Each structure stands twice: as structure tokens, then as C-alpha cells.
């Protein structure tokens, strides 16, 4: 029997509901990436969980299985220059919207990981939605979206690291590790860096008053 979710006096079956999640929101470099996924009522996805709770090997195993078994899935990207232009929250909404619109089947309902909904002007679709705090660990469709977003982003960062060497992007994936921050100080930021983020943008140096003597 199909699982049914009741919301706002309407009912939605599991195969009509998309989970949505993002990866890379807190990074200093690289895009923020969102995944969207509708799972069938029955599926075989061992270890499915929040991507942060899974090893890289398990995410890599799940990634093709999710795409094969999903009713529909999509990935959306918002690049660093977009993040700098509209801020990370709005860029995250933009990536999520792109992921939803990339799906081959339009969902009837969205479940968003976190504590915010995608604004209608960003989504550009009239789809009811709800947010689910810590949904990436409790809602399978959101977990699947989390794995899609994280795995796609990690693979992308490894490729981009070849274009922008010296920062170690292939190891820390753009997060603000000590080695990454030191590389930014030494080399300066590259096109992949989020120039509005605190550890990337140059700090204002205090002006030193010229000597009178």
C-alpha cells in the first residue's frame, strides 16, 4: 500500500514527493550544490542516510543506485560568483530550484531539509512544500537527495582542483581547513573562491599614522 502524506487538507503519495537537500553551503570555495529526488514506494538502497554520516565508499555505491531506482532526480548548482552576488542563502535556494526543475517528473510536493522553504520567486513552480529539520537523516527521499548533492559536488571539486592547483581542493572540497586558509593567504583567492566569505576576503589593514618627524 502506498505511503500517504497529508498536508494542508491534501494527500500526497510517496512517489509524488521529492526530497531536497544541499551540499557545500559552508565552504570557502566551489559551488553550493542541491539534489532533489523522488523515491518509489519500494527501493533497495542499503545504508541510505544523511550523506555526512556515510563514508565516501558508501556514497559512491549509493549514487548510481539512487539514480537507477528513483522515480526522478535532479541536481542544481549555484556558482561562487552567484553566491557573492546574492548571498549564500539565496544561492542555496537557487541551486535547490534548479535541482527541482531538472527532474524529468515534476513532483506534487517538496520536503526540504532544514528550517526554511524555497521562496516561490526562486522555485518558479507552484508546488506545495514543507521543511523538515534534520530531514536528511529521517526522510529517505531527503537522504537520497543529500547523497546526490554531496557525491556530485565532491566529484566536481576533484575535477576543478586540476584547473586550480595549489589549494588542495581535491582533499578538503573547499571547506575552510587550516591548510586551505593558508593556501588562500599564500596564493590569493582564485575564481572558485567565495570572495564575500570572511576567511577569503582580504581583511582591512588598520591605517598607520605617518610620523611627524
Biotite code that builds the C-alpha atoms (Angstrom):
import biotite.structure as struc

atoms = struc.array([
    struc.Atom([0.000, 0.000, 0.000], chain_id="A", res_id=1, res_name="UNK", atom_name="CA", element="C"),
    struc.Atom([1.363, 3.417, -0.988], chain_id="A", res_id=2, res_name="UNK", atom_name="CA", element="C"),
    struc.Atom([2.540, 5.692, 1.795], chain_id="A", res_id=3, res_name="UNK", atom_name="CA", element="C"),
    struc.Atom([0.474, 8.869, 2.015], chain_id="A", res_id=4, res_name="UNK", atom_name="CA", element="C"),
    struc.Atom([1.414, 12.270, 3.449], chain_id="A", res_id=5, res_name="UNK", atom_name="CA", element="C"),
    struc.Atom([-1.364, 14.644, 4.489], chain_id="A", res_id=6, res_name="UNK", atom_name="CA", element="C"),
    struc.Atom([-0.626, 18.357, 4.206], chain_id="A", res_id=7, res_name="UNK", atom_name="CA", element="C"),
    struc.Atom([-2.963, 21.337, 4.075], chain_id="A", res_id=8, res_name="UNK", atom_name="CA", element="C"),
    struc.Atom([-6.013, 19.135, 3.637], chain_id="A", res_id=9, res_name="UNK", atom_name="CA", element="C"),
    struc.Atom([-4.456, 17.389, 0.631], chain_id="A", res_id=10, res_name="UNK", atom_name="CA", element="C"),
    struc.Atom([-2.897, 13.945, 0.338], chain_id="A", res_id=11, res_name="UNK", atom_name="CA", element="C"),
    struc.Atom([0.327, 13.088, -1.487], chain_id="A", res_id=12, res_name="UNK", atom_name="CA", element="C"),
    struc.Atom([1.669, 9.620, -2.202], chain_id="A", res_id=13, res_name="UNK", atom_name="CA", element="C"),
    struc.Atom([5.346, 8.792, -1.737], chain_id="A", res_id=14, res_name="UNK", atom_name="CA", element="C"),
    struc.Atom([6.058, 8.571, -5.463], chain_id="A", res_id=15, res_name="UNK", atom_name="CA", element="C"),
    struc.Atom([4.814, 12.180, -5.851], chain_id="A", res_id=16, res_name="UNK", atom_name="CA", element="C"),
    struc.Atom([7.043, 13.699, -3.139], chain_id="A", res_id=17, res_name="UNK", atom_name="CA", element="C"),
    struc.Atom([10.563, 14.984, -3.754], chain_id="A", res_id=18, res_name="UNK", atom_name="CA", element="C"),
    struc.Atom([13.163, 15.355, -1.044], chain_id="A", res_id=19, res_name="UNK", atom_name="CA", element="C"),
    struc.Atom([15.574, 18.290, -1.443], chain_id="A", res_id=20, res_name="UNK", atom_name="CA", element="C"),
    struc.Atom([18.934, 18.921, 0.231], chain_id="A", res_id=21, res_name="UNK", atom_name="CA", element="C"),
    struc.Atom([22.185, 20.806, -0.388], chain_id="A", res_id=22, res_name="UNK", atom_name="CA", element="C"),
    struc.Atom([25.917, 20.282, -0.036], chain_id="A", res_id=23, res_name="UNK", atom_name="CA", element="C"),
    struc.Atom([28.736, 22.790, 0.270], chain_id="A", res_id=24, res_name="UNK", atom_name="CA", element="C"),
    struc.Atom([26.880, 25.658, 1.872], chain_id="A", res_id=25, res_name="UNK", atom_name="CA", element="C"),
    struc.Atom([29.636, 26.330, 4.408], chain_id="A", res_id=26, res_name="UNK", atom_name="CA", element="C"),
    struc.Atom([32.614, 26.035, 2.049], chain_id="A", res_id=27, res_name="UNK", atom_name="CA", element="C"),
    struc.Atom([35.037, 28.819, 1.180], chain_id="A", res_id=28, res_name="UNK", atom_name="CA", element="C"),
    struc.Atom([35.390, 27.652, -2.424], chain_id="A", res_id=29, res_name="UNK", atom_name="CA", element="C"),
    struc.Atom([33.319, 25.914, -5.049], chain_id="A", res_id=30, res_name="UNK", atom_name="CA", element="C"),
    struc.Atom([29.603, 25.948, -5.758], chain_id="A", res_id=31, res_name="UNK", atom_name="CA", element="C"),
    struc.Atom([26.722, 25.077, -3.495], chain_id="A", res_id=32, res_name="UNK", atom_name="CA", element="C"),
    struc.Atom([25.018, 22.017, -4.981], chain_id="A", res_id=33, res_name="UNK", atom_name="CA", element="C"),
    struc.Atom([21.490, 20.770, -4.359], chain_id="A", res_id=34, res_name="UNK", atom_name="CA", element="C"),
    struc.Atom([19.896, 17.424, -5.027], chain_id="A", res_id=35, res_name="UNK", atom_name="CA", element="C"),
    struc.Atom([16.225, 16.579, -5.497], chain_id="A", res_id=36, res_name="UNK", atom_name="CA", element="C"),
    struc.Atom([14.866, 13.044, -5.535], chain_id="A", res_id=37, res_name="UNK", atom_name="CA", element="C"),
    struc.Atom([11.565, 11.163, -5.702], chain_id="A", res_id=38, res_name="UNK", atom_name="CA", element="C"),
    struc.Atom([11.875, 7.595, -4.468], chain_id="A", res_id=39, res_name="UNK", atom_name="CA", element="C"),
    struc.Atom([9.444, 4.824, -5.385], chain_id="A", res_id=40, res_name="UNK", atom_name="CA", element="C"),
    struc.Atom([7.407, 3.135, -2.677], chain_id="A", res_id=41, res_name="UNK", atom_name="CA", element="C"),
    struc.Atom([9.793, 0.181, -2.752], chain_id="A", res_id=42, res_name="UNK", atom_name="CA", element="C"),
    struc.Atom([13.533, 0.504, -3.304], chain_id="A", res_id=43, res_name="UNK", atom_name="CA", element="C"),
    struc.Atom([16.784, -1.224, -2.401], chain_id="A", res_id=44, res_name="UNK", atom_name="CA", element="C"),
    struc.Atom([19.272, 1.374, -1.146], chain_id="A", res_id=45, res_name="UNK", atom_name="CA", element="C"),
    struc.Atom([21.491, -0.108, 1.578], chain_id="A", res_id=46, res_name="UNK", atom_name="CA", element="C"),
    struc.Atom([22.873, 2.276, 4.216], chain_id="A", res_id=47, res_name="UNK", atom_name="CA", element="C"),
    struc.Atom([20.730, 5.167, 2.943], chain_id="A", res_id=48, res_name="UNK", atom_name="CA", element="C"),
    struc.Atom([21.199, 8.011, 5.412], chain_id="A", res_id=49, res_name="UNK", atom_name="CA", element="C"),
    struc.Atom([22.357, 11.611, 5.682], chain_id="A", res_id=50, res_name="UNK", atom_name="CA", element="C"),
    struc.Atom([25.385, 11.824, 3.380], chain_id="A", res_id=51, res_name="UNK", atom_name="CA", element="C"),
    struc.Atom([27.503, 13.287, 6.202], chain_id="A", res_id=52, res_name="UNK", atom_name="CA", element="C"),
    struc.Atom([27.013, 10.046, 8.139], chain_id="A", res_id=53, res_name="UNK", atom_name="CA", element="C"),
    struc.Atom([28.241, 7.873, 5.258], chain_id="A", res_id=54, res_name="UNK", atom_name="CA", element="C"),
    struc.Atom([31.758, 7.051, 4.119], chain_id="A", res_id=55, res_name="UNK", atom_name="CA", element="C"),
    struc.Atom([32.838, 8.142, 0.664], chain_id="A", res_id=56, res_name="UNK", atom_name="CA", element="C"),
    struc.Atom([32.777, 4.496, -0.459], chain_id="A", res_id=57, res_name="UNK", atom_name="CA", element="C"),
    struc.Atom([29.160, 4.069, 0.618], chain_id="A", res_id=58, res_name="UNK", atom_name="CA", element="C"),
    struc.Atom([28.121, 7.330, -1.026], chain_id="A", res_id=59, res_name="UNK", atom_name="CA", element="C"),
    struc.Atom([29.777, 6.221, -4.248], chain_id="A", res_id=60, res_name="UNK", atom_name="CA", element="C"),
    struc.Atom([27.911, 2.904, -4.052], chain_id="A", res_id=61, res_name="UNK", atom_name="CA", element="C"),
    struc.Atom([24.577, 4.611, -3.435], chain_id="A", res_id=62, res_name="UNK", atom_name="CA", element="C"),
    struc.Atom([24.981, 7.324, -6.072], chain_id="A", res_id=63, res_name="UNK", atom_name="CA", element="C"),
    struc.Atom([24.274, 5.173, -9.166], chain_id="A", res_id=64, res_name="UNK", atom_name="CA", element="C"),
    struc.Atom([21.688, 3.081, -7.316], chain_id="A", res_id=65, res_name="UNK", atom_name="CA", element="C"),
    struc.Atom([19.677, 6.177, -6.400], chain_id="A", res_id=66, res_name="UNK", atom_name="CA", element="C"),
    struc.Atom([19.708, 7.420, -9.991], chain_id="A", res_id=67, res_name="UNK", atom_name="CA", element="C"),
    struc.Atom([18.675, 3.987, -11.296], chain_id="A", res_id=68, res_name="UNK", atom_name="CA", element="C"),
    struc.Atom([15.843, 3.418, -8.825], chain_id="A", res_id=69, res_name="UNK", atom_name="CA", element="C"),
    struc.Atom([14.476, 6.942, -8.376], chain_id="A", res_id=70, res_name="UNK", atom_name="CA", element="C"),
    struc.Atom([11.201, 7.920, -9.982], chain_id="A", res_id=71, res_name="UNK", atom_name="CA", element="C"),
    struc.Atom([13.028, 11.147, -10.838], chain_id="A", res_id=72, res_name="UNK", atom_name="CA", element="C"),
    struc.Atom([16.098, 13.033, -9.651], chain_id="A", res_id=73, res_name="UNK", atom_name="CA", element="C"),
    struc.Atom([17.887, 16.287, -10.373], chain_id="A", res_id=74, res_name="UNK", atom_name="CA", element="C"),
    struc.Atom([20.990, 18.248, -9.401], chain_id="A", res_id=75, res_name="UNK", atom_name="CA", element="C"),
    struc.Atom([21.311, 22.035, -9.317], chain_id="A", res_id=76, res_name="UNK", atom_name="CA", element="C"),
    struc.Atom([24.417, 24.198, -8.986], chain_id="A", res_id=77, res_name="UNK", atom_name="CA", element="C"),
    struc.Atom([24.942, 27.805, -7.906], chain_id="A", res_id=78, res_name="UNK", atom_name="CA", element="C"),
    struc.Atom([28.464, 29.067, -8.559], chain_id="A", res_id=79, res_name="UNK", atom_name="CA", element="C"),
    struc.Atom([30.688, 31.203, -6.288], chain_id="A", res_id=80, res_name="UNK", atom_name="CA", element="C"),
    struc.Atom([30.060, 34.401, -8.285], chain_id="A", res_id=81, res_name="UNK", atom_name="CA", element="C"),
    struc.Atom([26.335, 33.859, -7.792], chain_id="A", res_id=82, res_name="UNK", atom_name="CA", element="C"),
    struc.Atom([26.896, 33.325, -4.072], chain_id="A", res_id=83, res_name="UNK", atom_name="CA", element="C"),
    struc.Atom([28.848, 36.590, -3.873], chain_id="A", res_id=84, res_name="UNK", atom_name="CA", element="C"),
    struc.Atom([26.144, 38.441, -5.801], chain_id="A", res_id=85, res_name="UNK", atom_name="CA", element="C"),
    struc.Atom([23.039, 37.290, -3.915], chain_id="A", res_id=86, res_name="UNK", atom_name="CA", element="C"),
    struc.Atom([24.418, 35.699, -0.664], chain_id="A", res_id=87, res_name="UNK", atom_name="CA", element="C"),
    struc.Atom([24.725, 32.041, 0.262], chain_id="A", res_id=88, res_name="UNK", atom_name="CA", element="C"),
    struc.Atom([21.126, 31.565, 1.439], chain_id="A", res_id=89, res_name="UNK", atom_name="CA", element="C"),
    struc.Atom([19.614, 32.875, -1.791], chain_id="A", res_id=90, res_name="UNK", atom_name="CA", element="C"),
    struc.Atom([22.165, 30.919, -3.833], chain_id="A", res_id=91, res_name="UNK", atom_name="CA", element="C"),
    struc.Atom([21.173, 27.769, -1.943], chain_id="A", res_id=92, res_name="UNK", atom_name="CA", element="C"),
    struc.Atom([17.538, 28.398, -2.853], chain_id="A", res_id=93, res_name="UNK", atom_name="CA", element="C"),
    struc.Atom([18.617, 28.921, -6.466], chain_id="A", res_id=94, res_name="UNK", atom_name="CA", element="C"),
    struc.Atom([20.513, 25.608, -6.523], chain_id="A", res_id=95, res_name="UNK", atom_name="CA", element="C"),
    struc.Atom([17.542, 23.800, -4.959], chain_id="A", res_id=96, res_name="UNK", atom_name="CA", element="C"),
    struc.Atom([15.176, 25.325, -7.502], chain_id="A", res_id=97, res_name="UNK", atom_name="CA", element="C"),
    struc.Atom([17.425, 24.241, -10.361], chain_id="A", res_id=98, res_name="UNK", atom_name="CA", element="C"),
    struc.Atom([17.560, 20.713, -8.966], chain_id="A", res_id=99, res_name="UNK", atom_name="CA", element="C"),
    struc.Atom([13.761, 20.504, -8.789], chain_id="A", res_id=100, res_name="UNK", atom_name="CA", element="C"),
    struc.Atom([13.313, 21.928, -12.277], chain_id="A", res_id=101, res_name="UNK", atom_name="CA", element="C"),
    struc.Atom([15.902, 19.471, -13.654], chain_id="A", res_id=102, res_name="UNK", atom_name="CA", element="C"),
    struc.Atom([13.761, 16.474, -12.693], chain_id="A", res_id=103, res_name="UNK", atom_name="CA", element="C"),
    struc.Atom([12.094, 14.584, -15.557], chain_id="A", res_id=104, res_name="UNK", atom_name="CA", element="C"),
    struc.Atom([8.916, 14.298, -13.458], chain_id="A", res_id=105, res_name="UNK", atom_name="CA", element="C"),
    struc.Atom([7.521, 17.350, -11.701], chain_id="A", res_id=106, res_name="UNK", atom_name="CA", element="C"),
    struc.Atom([6.790, 16.488, -8.059], chain_id="A", res_id=107, res_name="UNK", atom_name="CA", element="C"),
    struc.Atom([3.469, 17.364, -6.449], chain_id="A", res_id=108, res_name="UNK", atom_name="CA", element="C"),
    struc.Atom([5.079, 18.106, -3.079], chain_id="A", res_id=109, res_name="UNK", atom_name="CA", element="C"),
    struc.Atom([8.537, 19.050, -1.769], chain_id="A", res_id=110, res_name="UNK", atom_name="CA", element="C"),
    struc.Atom([10.159, 18.197, 1.552], chain_id="A", res_id=111, res_name="UNK", atom_name="CA", element="C"),
    struc.Atom([13.148, 20.480, 2.187], chain_id="A", res_id=112, res_name="UNK", atom_name="CA", element="C"),
    struc.Atom([15.911, 19.663, 4.642], chain_id="A", res_id=113, res_name="UNK", atom_name="CA", element="C"),
    struc.Atom([16.405, 22.391, 7.251], chain_id="A", res_id=114, res_name="UNK", atom_name="CA", element="C"),
    struc.Atom([14.190, 25.129, 8.620], chain_id="A", res_id=115, res_name="UNK", atom_name="CA", element="C"),
    struc.Atom([13.311, 27.143, 5.512], chain_id="A", res_id=116, res_name="UNK", atom_name="CA", element="C"),
    struc.Atom([11.137, 26.813, 2.427], chain_id="A", res_id=117, res_name="UNK", atom_name="CA", element="C"),
    struc.Atom([12.238, 27.707, -1.091], chain_id="A", res_id=118, res_name="UNK", atom_name="CA", element="C"),
    struc.Atom([10.716, 31.112, -1.915], chain_id="A", res_id=119, res_name="UNK", atom_name="CA", element="C"),
    struc.Atom([8.201, 30.932, -4.750], chain_id="A", res_id=120, res_name="UNK", atom_name="CA", element="C"),
    struc.Atom([10.081, 33.515, -6.820], chain_id="A", res_id=121, res_name="UNK", atom_name="CA", element="C"),
    struc.Atom([13.160, 31.256, -6.704], chain_id="A", res_id=122, res_name="UNK", atom_name="CA", element="C"),
    struc.Atom([11.326, 27.985, -7.260], chain_id="A", res_id=123, res_name="UNK", atom_name="CA", element="C"),
    struc.Atom([9.343, 29.347, -10.228], chain_id="A", res_id=124, res_name="UNK", atom_name="CA", element="C"),
    struc.Atom([6.903, 26.464, -9.769], chain_id="A", res_id=125, res_name="UNK", atom_name="CA", element="C"),
    struc.Atom([3.641, 26.302, -7.845], chain_id="A", res_id=126, res_name="UNK", atom_name="CA", element="C"),
    struc.Atom([4.437, 23.256, -5.693], chain_id="A", res_id=127, res_name="UNK", atom_name="CA", element="C"),
    struc.Atom([3.443, 22.996, -2.005], chain_id="A", res_id=128, res_name="UNK", atom_name="CA", element="C"),
    struc.Atom([6.338, 22.301, 0.333], chain_id="A", res_id=129, res_name="UNK", atom_name="CA", element="C"),
    struc.Atom([7.360, 21.833, 3.935], chain_id="A", res_id=130, res_name="UNK", atom_name="CA", element="C"),
    struc.Atom([10.712, 21.952, 5.669], chain_id="A", res_id=131, res_name="UNK", atom_name="CA", element="C"),
    struc.Atom([11.930, 19.068, 7.829], chain_id="A", res_id=132, res_name="UNK", atom_name="CA", element="C"),
    struc.Atom([14.583, 19.813, 10.425], chain_id="A", res_id=133, res_name="UNK", atom_name="CA", element="C"),
    struc.Atom([17.262, 17.095, 10.245], chain_id="A", res_id=134, res_name="UNK", atom_name="CA", element="C"),
    struc.Atom([15.264, 15.548, 7.426], chain_id="A", res_id=135, res_name="UNK", atom_name="CA", element="C"),
    struc.Atom([18.442, 14.260, 5.785], chain_id="A", res_id=136, res_name="UNK", atom_name="CA", element="C"),
    struc.Atom([18.594, 11.613, 8.493], chain_id="A", res_id=137, res_name="UNK", atom_name="CA", element="C"),
    struc.Atom([14.877, 10.863, 8.841], chain_id="A", res_id=138, res_name="UNK", atom_name="CA", element="C"),
    struc.Atom([13.248, 11.196, 5.405], chain_id="A", res_id=139, res_name="UNK", atom_name="CA", element="C"),
    struc.Atom([14.607, 8.705, 2.821], chain_id="A", res_id=140, res_name="UNK", atom_name="CA", element="C"),
    struc.Atom([13.932, 10.962, -0.183], chain_id="A", res_id=141, res_name="UNK", atom_name="CA", element="C"),
    struc.Atom([15.872, 13.791, 1.500], chain_id="A", res_id=142, res_name="UNK", atom_name="CA", element="C"),
    struc.Atom([18.674, 11.364, 2.394], chain_id="A", res_id=143, res_name="UNK", atom_name="CA", element="C"),
    struc.Atom([18.855, 10.338, -1.261], chain_id="A", res_id=144, res_name="UNK", atom_name="CA", element="C"),
    struc.Atom([18.959, 13.993, -2.339], chain_id="A", res_id=145, res_name="UNK", atom_name="CA", element="C"),
    struc.Atom([21.738, 14.567, 0.182], chain_id="A", res_id=146, res_name="UNK", atom_name="CA", element="C"),
    struc.Atom([23.828, 11.748, -1.288], chain_id="A", res_id=147, res_name="UNK", atom_name="CA", element="C"),
    struc.Atom([23.252, 13.018, -4.839], chain_id="A", res_id=148, res_name="UNK", atom_name="CA", element="C"),
    struc.Atom([24.305, 16.553, -3.919], chain_id="A", res_id=149, res_name="UNK", atom_name="CA", element="C"),
    struc.Atom([27.361, 15.574, -1.878], chain_id="A", res_id=150, res_name="UNK", atom_name="CA", element="C"),
    struc.Atom([28.683, 12.999, -4.349], chain_id="A", res_id=151, res_name="UNK", atom_name="CA", element="C"),
    struc.Atom([28.127, 15.215, -7.396], chain_id="A", res_id=152, res_name="UNK", atom_name="CA", element="C"),
    struc.Atom([29.847, 18.126, -5.656], chain_id="A", res_id=153, res_name="UNK", atom_name="CA", element="C"),
    struc.Atom([32.840, 16.088, -4.480], chain_id="A", res_id=154, res_name="UNK", atom_name="CA", element="C"),
    struc.Atom([33.413, 14.717, -7.982], chain_id="A", res_id=155, res_name="UNK", atom_name="CA", element="C"),
    struc.Atom([33.135, 18.217, -9.409], chain_id="A", res_id=156, res_name="UNK", atom_name="CA", element="C"),
    struc.Atom([35.639, 19.631, -6.900], chain_id="A", res_id=157, res_name="UNK", atom_name="CA", element="C"),
    struc.Atom([38.186, 16.923, -7.774], chain_id="A", res_id=158, res_name="UNK", atom_name="CA", element="C"),
    struc.Atom([37.928, 17.927, -11.436], chain_id="A", res_id=159, res_name="UNK", atom_name="CA", element="C"),
    struc.Atom([38.127, 21.639, -10.650], chain_id="A", res_id=160, res_name="UNK", atom_name="CA", element="C"),
    struc.Atom([41.206, 21.066, -8.468], chain_id="A", res_id=161, res_name="UNK", atom_name="CA", element="C"),
    struc.Atom([43.158, 20.210, -11.636], chain_id="A", res_id=162, res_name="UNK", atom_name="CA", element="C"),
    struc.Atom([42.229, 23.583, -13.107], chain_id="A", res_id=163, res_name="UNK", atom_name="CA", element="C"),
    struc.Atom([43.051, 25.467, -9.923], chain_id="A", res_id=164, res_name="UNK", atom_name="CA", element="C"),
    struc.Atom([46.015, 23.646, -8.342], chain_id="A", res_id=165, res_name="UNK", atom_name="CA", element="C"),
    struc.Atom([47.765, 24.544, -5.122], chain_id="A", res_id=166, res_name="UNK", atom_name="CA", element="C"),
    struc.Atom([44.739, 24.871, -2.850], chain_id="A", res_id=167, res_name="UNK", atom_name="CA", element="C"),
    struc.Atom([44.166, 21.174, -2.087], chain_id="A", res_id=168, res_name="UNK", atom_name="CA", element="C"),
    struc.Atom([40.561, 21.336, -3.275], chain_id="A", res_id=169, res_name="UNK", atom_name="CA", element="C"),
    struc.Atom([40.589, 17.631, -4.084], chain_id="A", res_id=170, res_name="UNK", atom_name="CA", element="C"),
    struc.Atom([41.117, 16.785, -0.404], chain_id="A", res_id=171, res_name="UNK", atom_name="CA", element="C"),
    struc.Atom([39.085, 19.330, 1.600], chain_id="A", res_id=172, res_name="UNK", atom_name="CA", element="C"),
    struc.Atom([36.494, 20.007, -1.155], chain_id="A", res_id=173, res_name="UNK", atom_name="CA", element="C"),
    struc.Atom([36.632, 23.741, -0.487], chain_id="A", res_id=174, res_name="UNK", atom_name="CA", element="C"),
    struc.Atom([35.945, 23.702, 3.244], chain_id="A", res_id=175, res_name="UNK", atom_name="CA", element="C"),
    struc.Atom([37.834, 26.081, 5.497], chain_id="A", res_id=176, res_name="UNK", atom_name="CA", element="C"),
    struc.Atom([40.594, 23.808, 6.745], chain_id="A", res_id=177, res_name="UNK", atom_name="CA", element="C"),
    struc.Atom([43.796, 25.270, 8.144], chain_id="A", res_id=178, res_name="UNK", atom_name="CA", element="C"),
    struc.Atom([45.722, 24.206, 5.037], chain_id="A", res_id=179, res_name="UNK", atom_name="CA", element="C"),
    struc.Atom([43.122, 25.769, 2.750], chain_id="A", res_id=180, res_name="UNK", atom_name="CA", element="C"),
    struc.Atom([43.107, 29.097, 4.595], chain_id="A", res_id=181, res_name="UNK", atom_name="CA", element="C"),
    struc.Atom([46.909, 29.172, 4.499], chain_id="A", res_id=182, res_name="UNK", atom_name="CA", element="C"),
    struc.Atom([46.881, 28.479, 0.752], chain_id="A", res_id=183, res_name="UNK", atom_name="CA", element="C"),
    struc.Atom([44.492, 31.401, 0.223], chain_id="A", res_id=184, res_name="UNK", atom_name="CA", element="C"),
    struc.Atom([46.847, 33.671, 2.178], chain_id="A", res_id=185, res_name="UNK", atom_name="CA", element="C"),
    struc.Atom([49.827, 32.494, 0.148], chain_id="A", res_id=186, res_name="UNK", atom_name="CA", element="C"),
    struc.Atom([48.328, 32.303, -3.345], chain_id="A", res_id=187, res_name="UNK", atom_name="CA", element="C"),
    struc.Atom([45.390, 34.650, -3.030], chain_id="A", res_id=188, res_name="UNK", atom_name="CA", element="C"),
    struc.Atom([41.848, 33.560, -3.928], chain_id="A", res_id=189, res_name="UNK", atom_name="CA", element="C"),
    struc.Atom([41.044, 32.011, -7.298], chain_id="A", res_id=190, res_name="UNK", atom_name="CA", element="C"),
    struc.Atom([37.858, 32.153, -9.379], chain_id="A", res_id=191, res_name="UNK", atom_name="CA", element="C"),
    struc.Atom([36.333, 29.357, -7.290], chain_id="A", res_id=192, res_name="UNK", atom_name="CA", element="C"),
    struc.Atom([36.576, 31.236, -4.013], chain_id="A", res_id=193, res_name="UNK", atom_name="CA", element="C"),
    struc.Atom([33.629, 32.998, -2.410], chain_id="A", res_id=194, res_name="UNK", atom_name="CA", element="C"),
    struc.Atom([35.061, 36.470, -2.106], chain_id="A", res_id=195, res_name="UNK", atom_name="CA", element="C"),
    struc.Atom([32.419, 37.656, 0.369], chain_id="A", res_id=196, res_name="UNK", atom_name="CA", element="C"),
    struc.Atom([33.276, 34.950, 2.916], chain_id="A", res_id=197, res_name="UNK", atom_name="CA", element="C"),
    struc.Atom([35.237, 36.038, 5.960], chain_id="A", res_id=198, res_name="UNK", atom_name="CA", element="C"),
    struc.Atom([38.318, 33.830, 5.543], chain_id="A", res_id=199, res_name="UNK", atom_name="CA", element="C"),
    struc.Atom([38.595, 34.621, 1.841], chain_id="A", res_id=200, res_name="UNK", atom_name="CA", element="C"),
    struc.Atom([38.040, 38.360, 1.526], chain_id="A", res_id=201, res_name="UNK", atom_name="CA", element="C"),
    struc.Atom([41.114, 40.429, 2.368], chain_id="A", res_id=202, res_name="UNK", atom_name="CA", element="C"),
    struc.Atom([40.977, 41.928, 5.812], chain_id="A", res_id=203, res_name="UNK", atom_name="CA", element="C"),
    struc.Atom([41.137, 45.688, 6.085], chain_id="A", res_id=204, res_name="UNK", atom_name="CA", element="C"),
    struc.Atom([44.510, 46.662, 7.463], chain_id="A", res_id=205, res_name="UNK", atom_name="CA", element="C"),
    struc.Atom([44.484, 49.467, 10.052], chain_id="A", res_id=206, res_name="UNK", atom_name="CA", element="C"),
    struc.Atom([45.949, 52.694, 8.752], chain_id="A", res_id=207, res_name="UNK", atom_name="CA", element="C"),
    struc.Atom([49.199, 53.710, 10.393], chain_id="A", res_id=208, res_name="UNK", atom_name="CA", element="C"),
    struc.Atom([49.587, 57.411, 11.044], chain_id="A", res_id=209, res_name="UNK", atom_name="CA", element="C"),
    struc.Atom([52.662, 58.839, 9.362], chain_id="A", res_id=210, res_name="UNK", atom_name="CA", element="C"),
    struc.Atom([55.396, 60.043, 11.660], chain_id="A", res_id=211, res_name="UNK", atom_name="CA", element="C"),
    struc.Atom([55.601, 63.756, 12.221], chain_id="A", res_id=212, res_name="UNK", atom_name="CA", element="C"),
    struc.Atom([59.380, 63.586, 12.480], chain_id="A", res_id=213, res_name="UNK", atom_name="CA", element="C"),
])
